């Protein structure tokens, strides 16, 4: 249970961190960095959270699109971080499951031929 909780916590922190970066970029710079519904707009924090979730999950609906190079770079970094976290998270969960199985004394399944 601990590895799953740690994975979800870190995943949530990444979403909030990148959403904050999108929101700051959108609010406090002089030019539009995102298109919402086809027109340049400033992102609210809830839209930033939504865009962060869509980006980190690699779904990419296309209703909010990064327009500037900085916004595209941030979104790209988030996708890579999300993918790497998913790989490491699944690896750790599998390792934890394997260790628990060995501690419980359950024999491992023989390899299939």
N, CA, C and O atoms as CSV, one atom per row, in Angstrom:
chain,resi,resn,atom,element,x,y,z
A,1,UNK,N,N,0.816,-1.196,0.000
A,1,UNK,CA,C,0.000,0.000,0.000
A,1,UNK,C,C,0.862,1.264,0.000
A,1,UNK,O,O,0.494,2.272,-0.603
A,2,UNK,N,N,1.993,1.204,0.668
A,2,UNK,CA,C,2.877,2.369,0.754
A,2,UNK,C,C,3.411,2.786,-0.618
A,2,UNK,O,O,3.387,3.978,-0.924
A,3,UNK,N,N,3.896,1.856,-1.466
A,3,UNK,CA,C,4.376,2.281,-2.780
A,3,UNK,C,C,3.283,2.912,-3.641
A,3,UNK,O,O,3.541,3.872,-4.367
A,4,UNK,N,N,2.074,2.380,-3.563
A,4,UNK,CA,C,0.973,2.954,-4.344
A,4,UNK,C,C,0.658,4.364,-3.858
A,4,UNK,O,O,0.413,5.262,-4.664
A,5,UNK,N,N,0.663,4.555,-2.558
A,5,UNK,CA,C,0.401,5.888,-2.008
A,5,UNK,C,C,1.503,6.868,-2.400
A,5,UNK,O,O,1.222,8.013,-2.754
A,6,UNK,N,N,2.749,6.421,-2.338
A,6,UNK,CA,C,3.872,7.280,-2.724
A,6,UNK,C,C,3.785,7.640,-4.202
A,6,UNK,O,O,4.037,8.786,-4.575
A,7,UNK,N,N,3.434,6.678,-5.042
A,7,UNK,CA,C,3.282,6.932,-6.472
A,7,UNK,C,C,2.193,7.963,-6.733
A,7,UNK,O,O,2.411,8.921,-7.475
A,8,UNK,N,N,1.034,7.776,-6.136
A,8,UNK,CA,C,-0.080,8.713,-6.348
A,8,UNK,C,C,0.233,10.101,-5.797
A,8,UNK,O,O,-0.159,11.108,-6.386
A,9,UNK,N,N,0.931,10.154,-4.680
A,9,UNK,CA,C,1.313,11.445,-4.100
A,9,UNK,C,C,2.270,12.188,-5.022
A,9,UNK,O,O,2.084,13.375,-5.289
A,10,UNK,N,N,3.290,11.494,-5.507
A,10,UNK,CA,C,4.260,12.142,-6.385
A,10,UNK,C,C,3.620,12.538,-7.708
A,10,UNK,O,O,3.931,13.600,-8.248
A,11,UNK,N,N,2.739,11.710,-8.236
A,11,UNK,CA,C,2.006,12.020,-9.474
A,11,UNK,C,C,1.166,13.277,-9.285
A,11,UNK,O,O,1.146,14.148,-10.154
A,12,UNK,N,N,0.473,13.374,-8.154
A,12,UNK,CA,C,-0.345,14.549,-7.852
A,12,UNK,C,C,0.506,15.803,-7.694
A,12,UNK,O,O,0.123,16.881,-8.150
A,13,UNK,N,N,1.658,15.660,-7.050
A,13,UNK,CA,C,2.555,16.806,-6.890
A,13,UNK,C,C,3.072,17.302,-8.232
A,13,UNK,O,O,3.188,18.508,-8.445
A,14,UNK,N,N,3.383,16.387,-9.133
A,14,UNK,CA,C,3.820,16.786,-10.466
A,14,UNK,C,C,2.725,17.547,-11.199
A,14,UNK,O,O,2.996,18.548,-11.863
A,15,UNK,N,N,1.496,17.077,-11.079
A,15,UNK,CA,C,0.369,17.754,-11.725
A,15,UNK,C,C,0.230,19.173,-11.190
A,15,UNK,O,O,0.082,20.117,-11.966
A,16,UNK,N,N,0.277,19.331,-9.882
A,16,UNK,CA,C,0.122,20.654,-9.272
A,16,UNK,C,C,1.303,21.553,-9.616
A,16,UNK,O,O,1.112,22.738,-9.889
A,17,UNK,N,N,2.516,21.013,-9.608
A,17,UNK,CA,C,3.702,21.800,-9.943
A,17,UNK,C,C,3.619,22.337,-11.367
A,17,UNK,O,O,3.826,23.529,-11.592
A,18,UNK,N,N,3.321,21.477,-12.317
A,18,UNK,CA,C,3.232,21.925,-13.705
A,18,UNK,C,C,2.020,22.834,-13.927
A,18,UNK,O,O,2.108,23.785,-14.704
A,19,UNK,N,N,0.910,22.568,-13.273
A,19,UNK,CA,C,-0.252,23.453,-13.392
A,19,UNK,C,C,0.094,24.846,-12.883
A,19,UNK,O,O,-0.313,25.843,-13.479
A,20,UNK,N,N,0.834,24.920,-11.795
A,20,UNK,CA,C,1.260,26.219,-11.270
A,20,UNK,C,C,2.165,26.931,-12.269
A,20,UNK,O,O,2.039,28.138,-12.475
A,21,UNK,N,N,3.073,26.189,-12.886
A,21,UNK,CA,C,3.964,26.784,-13.891
A,21,UNK,C,C,3.173,27.295,-15.082
A,21,UNK,O,O,3.461,28.380,-15.587
A,22,UNK,N,N,2.179,26.539,-15.547
A,22,UNK,CA,C,1.333,26.992,-16.658
A,22,UNK,C,C,0.560,28.246,-16.275
A,22,UNK,O,O,0.455,29.192,-17.056
A,23,UNK,N,N,0.028,28.236,-15.075
A,23,UNK,CA,C,-0.766,29.383,-14.616
A,23,UNK,C,C,0.104,30.638,-14.490
A,23,UNK,O,O,-0.298,31.715,-14.929
A,24,UNK,N,N,1.271,30.505,-13.904
A,24,UNK,CA,C,2.181,31.649,-13.768
A,24,UNK,C,C,2.605,32.149,-15.146
A,24,UNK,O,O,2.615,33.355,-15.391
A,25,UNK,N,N,2.948,31.246,-16.031
A,25,UNK,CA,C,3.339,31.620,-17.381
A,25,UNK,C,C,2.211,32.346,-18.099
A,25,UNK,O,O,2.442,33.335,-18.794
A,26,UNK,N,N,1.015,31.860,-17.931
A,26,UNK,CA,C,-0.134,32.448,-18.603
A,26,UNK,C,C,-0.548,33.796,-18.012
A,26,UNK,O,O,-0.924,34.709,-18.747
A,27,UNK,N,N,-0.480,33.918,-16.688
A,27,UNK,CA,C,-0.970,35.120,-16.020
A,27,UNK,C,C,0.021,36.278,-16.047
A,27,UNK,O,O,-0.383,37.430,-16.206
A,28,UNK,N,N,1.289,35.994,-15.898
A,28,UNK,CA,C,2.246,37.057,-15.609
A,28,UNK,C,C,3.226,37.362,-16.734
A,28,UNK,O,O,4.282,37.946,-16.490
A,29,UNK,N,N,2.899,36.985,-17.933
A,29,UNK,CA,C,3.703,37.374,-19.085
A,29,UNK,C,C,2.822,38.173,-20.028
A,29,UNK,O,O,1.595,38.096,-19.963
A,30,UNK,N,N,3.441,38.926,-20.887
A,30,UNK,CA,C,2.688,39.870,-21.711
A,30,UNK,C,C,2.020,39.299,-22.939
A,30,UNK,O,O,1.202,39.981,-23.554
A,31,UNK,N,N,2.332,38.091,-23.315
A,31,UNK,CA,C,1.753,37.549,-24.542
A,31,UNK,C,C,1.031,36.240,-24.270
A,31,UNK,O,O,1.287,35.598,-23.251
A,32,UNK,N,N,0.136,35.832,-25.158
A,32,UNK,CA,C,-0.592,34.576,-24.935
A,32,UNK,C,C,0.306,33.368,-25.169
A,32,UNK,O,O,1.069,33.318,-26.134
A,33,UNK,N,N,0.201,32.411,-24.282
A,33,UNK,CA,C,0.986,31.184,-24.393
A,33,UNK,C,C,0.122,29.968,-24.694
A,33,UNK,O,O,0.637,28.901,-25.027
A,34,UNK,N,N,-1.195,30.129,-24.576
A,34,UNK,CA,C,-2.110,29.006,-24.784
A,34,UNK,C,C,-3.299,29.436,-25.632
A,34,UNK,O,O,-3.767,30.572,-25.550
A,35,UNK,N,N,-3.772,28.511,-26.440
A,35,UNK,CA,C,-5.021,28.695,-27.174
A,35,UNK,C,C,-6.078,27.831,-26.494
A,35,UNK,O,O,-5.866,26.643,-26.254
A,36,UNK,N,N,-7.197,28.434,-26.195
A,36,UNK,CA,C,-8.324,27.709,-25.601
A,36,UNK,C,C,-9.492,27.856,-26.559
A,36,UNK,O,O,-9.986,28.961,-26.781
A,37,UNK,N,N,-9.929,26.753,-27.122
A,37,UNK,CA,C,-11.021,26.797,-28.084
A,37,UNK,C,C,-10.667,27.564,-29.343
A,37,UNK,O,O,-11.546,28.146,-29.978
A,38,UNK,N,N,-9.401,27.576,-29.715
A,38,UNK,CA,C,-8.978,28.210,-30.953
A,38,UNK,C,C,-8.581,29.669,-30.841
A,38,UNK,O,O,-8.127,30.260,-31.820
A,39,UNK,N,N,-8.744,30.260,-29.669
A,39,UNK,CA,C,-8.350,31.664,-29.508
A,39,UNK,C,C,-7.376,31.803,-28.335
A,39,UNK,O,O,-7.470,31.073,-27.348
A,40,UNK,N,N,-6.431,32.756,-28.458
A,40,UNK,CA,C,-5.463,32.929,-27.369
A,40,UNK,C,C,-6.139,33.445,-26.111
A,40,UNK,O,O,-6.882,34.426,-26.150
A,41,UNK,N,N,-5.874,32.771,-24.984
A,41,UNK,CA,C,-6.490,33.161,-23.713
A,41,UNK,C,C,-5.522,32.933,-22.564
A,41,UNK,O,O,-4.557,32.176,-22.677
A,42,UNK,N,N,-5.802,33.601,-21.468
A,42,UNK,CA,C,-5.087,33.392,-20.216
A,42,UNK,C,C,-5.756,32.222,-19.496
A,42,UNK,O,O,-6.982,32.168,-19.397
A,43,UNK,N,N,-4.955,31.294,-18.999
A,43,UNK,CA,C,-5.508,30.125,-18.317
A,43,UNK,C,C,-5.838,30.442,-16.865
A,43,UNK,O,O,-5.046,31.072,-16.164
A,44,UNK,N,N,-7.001,30.005,-16.424
A,44,UNK,CA,C,-7.312,30.043,-15.003
A,44,UNK,C,C,-6.578,28.874,-14.341
A,44,UNK,O,O,-6.044,28.005,-15.031
A,45,UNK,N,N,-6.550,28.850,-13.009
A,45,UNK,CA,C,-5.845,27.753,-12.351
A,45,UNK,C,C,-6.544,26.421,-12.603
A,45,UNK,O,O,-5.878,25.397,-12.755
A,46,UNK,N,N,-7.866,26.419,-12.650
A,46,UNK,CA,C,-8.579,25.162,-12.914
A,46,UNK,C,C,-8.291,24.666,-14.333
A,46,UNK,O,O,-8.176,23.459,-14.546
A,47,UNK,N,N,-8.174,25.569,-15.299
A,47,UNK,CA,C,-7.806,25.165,-16.648
A,47,UNK,C,C,-6.362,24.654,-16.693
A,47,UNK,O,O,-6.037,23.738,-17.449
A,48,UNK,N,N,-5.509,25.260,-15.876
A,48,UNK,CA,C,-4.124,24.811,-15.801
A,48,UNK,C,C,-4.032,23.397,-15.223
A,48,UNK,O,O,-3.257,22.573,-15.708
A,49,UNK,N,N,-4.820,23.123,-14.196
A,49,UNK,CA,C,-4.867,21.769,-13.621
A,49,UNK,C,C,-5.366,20.777,-14.668
A,49,UNK,O,O,-4.789,19.703,-14.842
A,50,UNK,N,N,-6.431,21.141,-15.356
A,50,UNK,CA,C,-6.996,20.285,-16.393
A,50,UNK,C,C,-5.960,20.008,-17.487
A,50,UNK,O,O,-5.777,18.860,-17.893
A,51,UNK,N,N,-5.285,21.059,-17.962
A,51,UNK,CA,C,-4.276,20.888,-19.010
A,51,UNK,C,C,-3.122,20.020,-18.503
A,51,UNK,O,O,-2.591,19.203,-19.255
A,52,UNK,N,N,-2.737,20.186,-17.260
A,52,UNK,CA,C,-1.665,19.392,-16.681
A,52,UNK,C,C,-2.038,17.911,-16.621
A,52,UNK,O,O,-1.219,17.051,-16.947
A,53,UNK,N,N,-3.253,17.614,-16.212
A,53,UNK,CA,C,-3.713,16.221,-16.148
A,53,UNK,C,C,-3.771,15.608,-17.541
A,53,UNK,O,O,-3.346,14.470,-17.740
A,54,UNK,N,N,-4.294,16.356,-18.497
A,54,UNK,CA,C,-4.391,15.858,-19.871
A,54,UNK,C,C,-3.000,15.643,-20.459
A,54,UNK,O,O,-2.780,14.689,-21.206
A,55,UNK,N,N,-2.064,16.526,-20.125
A,55,UNK,CA,C,-0.704,16.398,-20.660
A,55,UNK,C,C,0.057,15.248,-20.025
A,55,UNK,O,O,0.680,14.456,-20.732
A,56,UNK,N,N,0.019,15.142,-18.698
A,56,UNK,CA,C,0.807,14.105,-18.023
A,56,UNK,C,C,0.272,12.706,-18.336
A,56,UNK,O,O,1.017,11.727,-18.290
A,57,UNK,N,N,-1.001,12.618,-18.649
A,57,UNK,CA,C,-1.574,11.320,-19.000
A,57,UNK,C,C,-1.408,11.018,-20.489
A,57,UNK,O,O,-1.801,9.946,-20.950
A,58,UNK,N,N,-0.839,11.939,-21.234
A,58,UNK,CA,C,-0.598,11.856,-22.682
A,58,UNK,C,C,-1.877,11.670,-23.493
A,58,UNK,O,O,-1.848,11.103,-24.585
A,59,UNK,N,N,-2.997,12.149,-22.957
A,59,UNK,CA,C,-4.255,12.073,-23.691
A,59,UNK,C,C,-4.291,13.147,-24.779
A,59,UNK,O,O,-4.523,12.838,-25.948
A,60,UNK,N,N,-4.062,14.394,-24.403
A,60,UNK,CA,C,-3.983,15.483,-25.362
A,60,UNK,C,C,-5.255,15.719,-26.151
A,60,UNK,O,O,-5.273,15.495,-27.362
A,61,UNK,N,N,-6.313,16.162,-25.505
A,61,UNK,CA,C,-7.584,16.390,-26.184
A,61,UNK,C,C,-7.501,17.475,-27.256
A,61,UNK,O,O,-8.197,17.382,-28.267
A,62,UNK,N,N,-6.676,18.491,-27.063
A,62,UNK,CA,C,-6.538,19.548,-28.055
A,62,UNK,C,C,-7.422,20.746,-27.830
A,62,UNK,O,O,-7.409,21.675,-28.638
A,63,UNK,N,N,-8.198,20.760,-26.750
A,63,UNK,CA,C,-9.029,21.936,-26.477
A,63,UNK,C,C,-8.216,23.074,-25.873
A,63,UNK,O,O,-8.584,24.240,-26.019
A,64,UNK,N,N,-7.119,22.755,-25.199
A,64,UNK,CA,C,-6.141,23.741,-24.736
A,64,UNK,C,C,-4.813,23.349,-25.377
A,64,UNK,O,O,-4.331,22.229,-25.207
A,65,UNK,N,N,-4.228,24.298,-26.122
A,65,UNK,CA,C,-3.024,24.004,-26.888
A,65,UNK,C,C,-1.936,24.996,-26.512
A,65,UNK,O,O,-2.179,26.203,-26.518
A,66,UNK,N,N,-0.735,24.513,-26.184
A,66,UNK,CA,C,0.363,25.444,-25.931
A,66,UNK,C,C,0.763,26.126,-27.239
A,66,UNK,O,O,0.914,25.474,-28.272
A,67,UNK,N,N,0.932,27.445,-27.177
A,67,UNK,CA,C,1.217,28.208,-28.384
A,67,UNK,C,C,2.668,28.666,-28.450
A,67,UNK,O,O,3.266,28.650,-29.526
A,68,UNK,N,N,3.233,29.066,-27.346
A,68,UNK,CA,C,4.602,29.580,-27.339
A,68,UNK,C,C,5.602,28.440,-27.157
A,68,UNK,O,O,5.241,27.334,-26.757
A,69,UNK,N,N,6.842,28.732,-27.455
A,69,UNK,CA,C,7.906,27.733,-27.292
A,69,UNK,C,C,8.081,27.338,-25.836
A,69,UNK,O,O,8.328,26.172,-25.528
A,70,UNK,N,N,7.952,28.311,-24.937
A,70,UNK,CA,C,8.104,28.028,-23.512
A,70,UNK,C,C,7.001,27.083,-23.028
A,70,UNK,O,O,7.269,26.132,-22.294
A,71,UNK,N,N,5.775,27.349,-23.438
A,71,UNK,CA,C,4.654,26.495,-23.033
A,71,UNK,C,C,4.798,25.093,-23.613
A,71,UNK,O,O,4.510,24.106,-22.935
A,72,UNK,N,N,5.239,25.002,-24.855
A,72,UNK,CA,C,5.454,23.688,-25.471
A,72,UNK,C,C,6.574,22.924,-24.763
A,72,UNK,O,O,6.472,21.716,-24.550
A,73,UNK,N,N,7.640,23.636,-24.400
A,73,UNK,CA,C,8.734,23.002,-23.676
A,73,UNK,C,C,8.263,22.465,-22.327
A,73,UNK,O,O,8.587,21.337,-21.958
A,74,UNK,N,N,7.498,23.271,-21.591
A,74,UNK,CA,C,6.957,22.817,-20.299
A,74,UNK,C,C,6.076,21.588,-20.465
A,74,UNK,O,O,6.184,20.631,-19.698
A,75,UNK,N,N,5.206,21.615,-21.466
A,75,UNK,CA,C,4.311,20.478,-21.701
A,75,UNK,C,C,5.110,19.233,-22.076
A,75,UNK,O,O,4.780,18.128,-21.643
A,76,UNK,N,N,6.149,19.407,-22.873
A,76,UNK,CA,C,6.988,18.270,-23.260
A,76,UNK,C,C,7.710,17.679,-22.058
A,76,UNK,O,O,7.783,16.460,-21.904
A,77,UNK,N,N,8.238,18.543,-21.215
A,77,UNK,CA,C,8.920,18.074,-20.000
A,77,UNK,C,C,7.936,17.335,-19.103
A,77,UNK,O,O,8.284,16.316,-18.506
A,78,UNK,N,N,6.709,17.842,-19.004
A,78,UNK,CA,C,5.711,17.173,-18.171
A,78,UNK,C,C,5.376,15.787,-18.703
A,78,UNK,O,O,5.240,14.841,-17.928
A,79,UNK,N,N,5.243,15.660,-20.014
A,79,UNK,CA,C,4.937,14.353,-20.601
A,79,UNK,C,C,6.058,13.361,-20.307
A,79,UNK,O,O,5.795,12.219,-19.931
A,80,UNK,N,N,7.304,13.793,-20.476
A,80,UNK,CA,C,8.445,12.906,-20.207
A,80,UNK,C,C,8.490,12.530,-18.724
A,80,UNK,O,O,8.709,11.368,-18.382
A,81,UNK,N,N,8.282,13.512,-17.848
A,81,UNK,CA,C,8.269,13.227,-16.401
A,81,UNK,C,C,7.152,12.253,-16.043
A,81,UNK,O,O,7.361,11.329,-15.257
A,82,UNK,N,N,5.983,12.451,-16.607
A,82,UNK,CA,C,4.857,11.563,-16.332
A,82,UNK,C,C,5.107,10.151,-16.811
A,82,UNK,O,O,4.775,9.180,-16.131
A,83,UNK,N,N,5.701,10.045,-18.001
A,83,UNK,CA,C,6.003,8.723,-18.544
A,83,UNK,C,C,7.059,8.008,-17.703
A,83,UNK,O,O,6.927,6.821,-17.404
A,84,UNK,N,N,8.101,8.739,-17.328
A,84,UNK,CA,C,9.159,8.150,-16.507
A,84,UNK,C,C,8.621,7.748,-15.128
A,84,UNK,O,O,8.960,6.682,-14.613
A,85,UNK,N,N,7.787,8.601,-14.539
A,85,UNK,CA,C,7.194,8.273,-13.250
A,85,UNK,C,C,6.337,7.016,-13.356
A,85,UNK,O,O,6.358,6.168,-12.463
A,86,UNK,N,N,5.599,6.900,-14.425
A,86,UNK,CA,C,4.771,5.716,-14.624
A,86,UNK,C,C,5.632,4.460,-14.743
A,86,UNK,O,O,5.317,3.429,-14.149
A,87,UNK,N,N,6.713,4.546,-15.507
A,87,UNK,CA,C,7.611,3.390,-15.637
A,87,UNK,C,C,8.244,3.010,-14.306
A,87,UNK,O,O,8.241,1.839,-13.925
A,88,UNK,N,N,8.788,3.996,-13.596
A,88,UNK,CA,C,9.414,3.708,-12.308
A,88,UNK,C,C,8.382,3.268,-11.280
A,88,UNK,O,O,8.657,2.390,-10.463
A,89,UNK,N,N,7.210,3.863,-11.313
A,89,UNK,CA,C,6.158,3.493,-10.367
A,89,UNK,C,C,5.703,2.059,-10.535
A,89,UNK,O,O,5.575,1.322,-9.558
A,90,UNK,N,N,5.460,1.664,-11.774
A,90,UNK,CA,C,5.048,0.286,-12.037
A,90,UNK,C,C,6.170,-0.677,-11.658
A,90,UNK,O,O,5.918,-1.739,-11.090
A,91,UNK,N,N,7.401,-0.304,-11.974
A,91,UNK,CA,C,8.545,-1.144,-11.610
A,91,UNK,C,C,8.628,-1.336,-10.097
A,91,UNK,O,O,8.833,-2.455,-9.627
A,92,UNK,N,N,8.471,-0.259,-9.334
A,92,UNK,CA,C,8.527,-0.354,-7.873
A,92,UNK,C,C,7.373,-1.178,-7.314
A,92,UNK,O,O,7.560,-1.963,-6.384
A,93,UNK,N,N,6.183,-1.001,-7.879
A,93,UNK,CA,C,5.035,-1.788,-7.418
A,93,UNK,C,C,5.250,-3.276,-7.681
A,93,UNK,O,O,4.922,-4.109,-6.835
A,94,UNK,N,N,5.795,-3.611,-8.839
A,94,UNK,CA,C,6.077,-5.018,-9.139
A,94,UNK,C,C,7.155,-5.571,-8.216
A,94,UNK,O,O,7.055,-6.710,-7.760
A,95,UNK,N,N,8.175,-4.783,-7.939
A,95,UNK,CA,C,9.239,-5.208,-7.029
A,95,UNK,C,C,8.695,-5.419,-5.616
A,95,UNK,O,O,9.044,-6.390,-4.945
A,96,UNK,N,N,7.843,-4.506,-5.178
A,96,UNK,CA,C,7.232,-4.620,-3.852
A,96,UNK,C,C,6.378,-5.882,-3.771
A,96,UNK,O,O,6.409,-6.595,-2.767
A,97,UNK,N,N,5.624,-6.153,-4.820
A,97,UNK,CA,C,4.783,-7.349,-4.842
A,97,UNK,C,C,5.640,-8.609,-4.795
A,97,UNK,O,O,5.308,-9.563,-4.091
A,98,UNK,N,N,6.740,-8.613,-5.542
A,98,UNK,CA,C,7.635,-9.764,-5.551
A,98,UNK,C,C,8.245,-9.995,-4.167
A,98,UNK,O,O,8.316,-11.132,-3.700
A,99,UNK,N,N,8.684,-8.916,-3.512
A,99,UNK,CA,C,9.265,-9.039,-2.175
A,99,UNK,C,C,8.243,-9.549,-1.169
A,99,UNK,O,O,8.567,-10.384,-0.325
A,100,UNK,N,N,7.030,-9.060,-1.251
A,100,UNK,CA,C,5.982,-9.518,-0.325
A,100,UNK,C,C,5.681,-10.994,-0.533
A,100,UNK,O,O,5.460,-11.734,0.426
A,101,UNK,N,N,5.673,-11.411,-1.772
A,101,UNK,CA,C,5.407,-12.809,-2.077
A,101,UNK,C,C,6.494,-13.700,-1.484
A,101,UNK,O,O,6.202,-14.763,-0.935
A,102,UNK,N,N,7.740,-13.265,-1.597
A,102,UNK,CA,C,8.849,-14.040,-1.037
A,102,UNK,C,C,8.812,-14.045,0.488
A,102,UNK,O,O,9.147,-15.056,1.106
A,103,UNK,N,N,8.408,-12.926,1.108
A,103,UNK,CA,C,8.308,-12.866,2.569
A,103,UNK,C,C,7.221,-13.782,3.091
A,103,UNK,O,O,7.363,-14.375,4.161
A,104,UNK,N,N,6.139,-13.900,2.343
A,104,UNK,CA,C,5.027,-14.747,2.769
A,104,UNK,C,C,5.323,-16.230,2.558
A,104,UNK,O,O,4.570,-17.090,3.015
A,105,UNK,N,N,6.403,-16.520,1.876
A,105,UNK,CA,C,6.779,-17.911,1.668
A,105,UNK,C,C,6.032,-18.581,0.539
A,105,UNK,O,O,6.117,-19.799,0.382
A,106,UNK,N,N,5.312,-17.826,-0.240
A,106,UNK,CA,C,4.611,-18.429,-1.373
A,106,UNK,C,C,5.618,-18.715,-2.473
A,106,UNK,O,O,6.448,-17.873,-2.814
A,107,UNK,N,N,5.530,-19.898,-3.011
A,107,UNK,CA,C,6.470,-20.219,-4.099
A,107,UNK,C,C,6.126,-19.394,-5.346
A,107,UNK,O,O,4.968,-19.096,-5.638
A,108,UNK,N,N,7.175,-19.056,-6.041
A,108,UNK,CA,C,6.978,-18.335,-7.297
A,108,UNK,C,C,6.559,-19.321,-8.359
A,108,UNK,O,O,6.913,-20.499,-8.312
A,109,UNK,N,N,5.806,-18.830,-9.312
A,109,UNK,CA,C,5.401,-19.696,-10.418
A,109,UNK,C,C,6.620,-20.039,-11.271
A,109,UNK,O,O,7.461,-19.183,-11.544
A,110,UNK,N,N,6.704,-21.284,-11.682
A,110,UNK,CA,C,7.825,-21.635,-12.591
A,110,UNK,C,C,7.620,-20.936,-13.936
A,110,UNK,O,O,6.483,-20.681,-14.334
A,111,UNK,N,N,8.702,-20.630,-14.630
A,111,UNK,CA,C,8.560,-19.978,-15.926
A,111,UNK,C,C,7.839,-20.871,-16.926
A,111,UNK,O,O,8.014,-22.089,-16.934
A,112,UNK,N,N,7.039,-20.255,-17.755
A,112,UNK,CA,C,6.320,-21.017,-18.785
A,112,UNK,C,C,7.270,-21.359,-19.913
A,112,UNK,O,O,8.194,-20.614,-20.241
A,113,UNK,N,N,7.007,-22.498,-20.484
A,113,UNK,CA,C,7.864,-22.935,-21.601
A,113,UNK,C,C,7.124,-22.859,-22.884
A,113,UNK,O,O,7.675,-23.186,-23.935
